Amino acid sequence: MSYTVAGNELETDAEGYLIEADLSEEVVNVIAAAEGIELTPRHWEVINYMRAQFRDEGHTPNFRNMLKGVNEFWPEAESKDLYDLFPVGPAKQAAKVAGLPQPKGKGGY
């Protein structure tokens, strides 16, 4: 599987995650469409948070830490809110839509 963005073919793993991160807006639009997600401003807030975590930490957070981080800019957010945005699984699907490689962690605290 791969995504074609602006005439460039981007390589993915077997589950559709980019092998190399791509932080362009076009990538988000292409992957979100492939995932059946219609992007809203809330999606973009979470995507930008995931990208910042990836840049700063070298990886994306597990779901528990993601919810804590999201609560910093969306204090009333609960697990259900994130599942409404990314129904396949917020931590993994948000990373995929953000154009980031597949999270490798098994969870934890």
C-alpha positions as CSV (number, residue, x, y, z in Angstrom):
1,M,0.0,0.0,0.0
2,S,1.1,3.6,-0.6
3,Y,-0.4,7.1,-0.7
4,T,0.1,9.4,-3.7
5,V,0.4,13.0,-2.5
6,A,1.2,15.9,-4.9
7,G,2.5,13.3,-7.5
8,N,4.8,11.6,-5.0
9,E,4.2,8.0,-3.9
10,L,4.8,7.6,-0.2
11,E,5.7,4.2,1.1
12,T,3.7,2.6,3.9
13,D,3.9,-0.5,6.0
14,A,1.4,-3.3,5.8
15,E,-1.1,-1.4,8.0
16,G,-1.0,1.8,6.0
17,Y,1.3,3.9,8.3
18,L,4.0,6.0,6.5
19,I,7.5,4.5,6.8
20,E,8.9,8.1,7.0
21,A,7.0,10.9,8.7
22,D,5.5,13.5,6.4
23,L,4.2,16.6,8.1
24,S,2.5,18.3,5.1
25,E,-1.2,19.2,5.2
26,E,-1.8,17.4,2.0
27,V,-0.7,14.1,3.6
28,V,-3.3,14.5,6.3
29,N,-6.0,15.1,3.8
30,V,-5.1,12.1,1.7
31,I,-4.8,9.7,4.7
32,A,-7.9,11.0,6.4
33,A,-9.9,10.5,3.2
34,A,-8.6,6.9,3.0
35,E,-9.6,6.3,6.6
36,G,-13.1,7.7,6.0
37,I,-12.5,10.7,8.3
38,E,-14.0,14.1,7.5
39,L,-11.6,16.5,9.2
40,T,-12.8,19.1,11.7
41,P,-10.9,21.8,13.6
42,R,-10.8,19.3,16.6
43,H,-9.1,16.7,14.4
44,W,-6.5,19.2,13.5
45,E,-5.9,20.1,17.1
46,V,-5.2,16.5,17.9
47,I,-3.1,15.9,14.8
48,N,-1.0,18.9,15.6
49,Y,-0.6,17.7,19.2
50,M,0.5,14.2,17.9
51,R,3.0,15.8,15.5
52,A,4.4,18.0,18.3
53,Q,4.8,14.9,20.5
54,F,6.6,13.0,17.7
55,R,8.9,16.0,17.1
56,D,9.7,16.5,20.8
57,E,9.8,13.0,22.1
58,G,10.6,10.9,19.0
59,H,7.4,8.9,19.3
60,T,3.7,9.4,19.9
61,P,2.0,8.9,23.2
62,N,-0.1,5.9,24.2
63,F,-3.8,6.5,24.7
64,R,-3.6,7.3,28.4
65,N,-0.9,9.9,27.9
66,M,-2.6,11.2,24.7
67,L,-5.8,12.0,26.7
68,K,-3.7,13.8,29.4
69,G,-2.0,15.9,26.7
70,V,-5.2,16.6,24.8
71,N,-6.8,17.8,28.1
72,E,-4.2,20.6,28.2
73,F,-5.9,22.3,25.2
74,W,-9.3,20.6,25.4
75,P,-10.0,20.3,29.1
76,E,-13.4,18.7,28.8
77,A,-12.3,15.9,26.4
78,E,-13.0,12.4,27.5
79,S,-12.1,9.0,25.9
80,K,-15.3,9.0,24.0
81,D,-14.5,12.3,22.4
82,L,-11.3,11.0,21.0
83,Y,-13.0,7.8,19.8
84,D,-15.6,10.0,18.1
85,L,-12.7,11.6,16.1
86,F,-10.6,8.5,15.5
87,P,-12.9,5.5,15.9
88,V,-10.4,2.8,15.0
89,G,-8.3,3.8,18.1
90,P,-7.3,7.4,18.8
91,A,-3.6,6.9,19.6
92,K,-2.9,4.8,16.6
93,Q,-5.3,6.2,14.0
94,A,-4.5,9.8,15.0
95,A,-0.8,9.0,14.4
96,K,-1.6,7.5,11.0
97,V,-3.7,10.4,9.9
98,A,-1.0,12.8,11.1
99,G,1.4,11.2,8.6
100,L,3.6,9.6,11.3
101,P,5.1,6.1,11.4
102,Q,3.2,3.4,13.3
103,P,3.5,3.7,17.1
104,K,5.7,0.8,18.4
105,G,4.8,0.9,22.1
106,K,2.5,-1.6,23.7
107,G,1.0,0.9,26.1
108,G,2.0,1.5,29.6
109,Y,1.9,4.5,31.8
